[in-house]
Amino acid sequence: MNDLEKGYIAGFLEGEGCFTRRKDHGIYYAEISAGQKDFEPLEKIASLLGGKIYQISTSNLYIWKLLKEKEIFNLIDEIYLLLSKRRRDQIDTMKKFHKSKIIQ
């Protein structure tokens, strides 16, 4: 990924992205996603990073998701310093709970 692509991705995810965790069978996993009504920006992101694009059937909304651990943490390593403190805090929280079990 060149510097221009890093900047594009960081800017897009800064505005539209979500750095979070998802729960699967009682364990938290990292997830990066972004939603748009326009398919084209998500298609560009997917071509650069991988992941999948889903269409929400009840609306005109597309969601891109990156779920593979290696891809997520490689991306974070590349763009972390380009993101705002708010986004870096979200990433730090996501990392903290990644693969932790849910205690009930």
Beta strands, then each sheet from edge to edge (+ up, - down):
strand 1: 17-24
strand 2: 27-36
strand 3: 52-56
strand 4: 61-66
sheet 1: 1+ 2- 4+ 3-
end
